[in-house]
Amino acid sequence: RGDLADPVPGRMYDLVLSNPPYVPSPLGPPPRRGNARAWDAGHDGRAVVDRICDAAPYLLHRGGVLLMVHSDLTGTEATLRHLSGGGLKAEVSDTASVPFGPVLRSRLPWLRGRGLLDEHTDEEKLVVIRAEQP
């Protein structure tokens, strides 16, 4: 058990896989305990994603790859810019649209009120981000 934002000193990897919490939450900072820790990721959904983006350049060997999945609600372009700003070659390697699960369904009014979803959207777009250390 560990925290990706605090890499093991001196350790680098060829491959890092991540499915972090990424659901925007009206409750503010991510919870420290409980089941919601698995999905709540702060007001913009980026609390954990940004920490992974910060750590990734220090975790990967030359040619090493990070594969991270998150919802497009979290800001795909922001993730690509963040990783590229850290010197990584970043791109969307895959996408999938899936029906909203129970957490997003429970937040639809809030997400629509923030302009993150329109009234006609009934599924979530997931993205797989691939970032490589050149």
HELIX and SHEET records of a PDB file:
HELIX    1   1 ASN A   35  ALA A   38  5                                   4    
HELIX    2   2 ALA A   47  LEU A   59  1                                  13    
HELIX    3   3 ASP A   72  THR A   74  5                                   3    
HELIX    4   4 THR A   76  GLY A   85  1                                  10    
HELIX    5   5 PRO A  102  GLY A  113  1                                  12    
SHEET    1   A 4 TYR A  13  SER A  18  0                                        
SHEET    2   A 4 LEU A  60  SER A  71  1                                        
SHEET    3   A 4 GLU A 123  GLU A 132 -1                                        
SHEET    4   A 4 LYS A  89  PRO A  99 -1                                        
END                                                                             
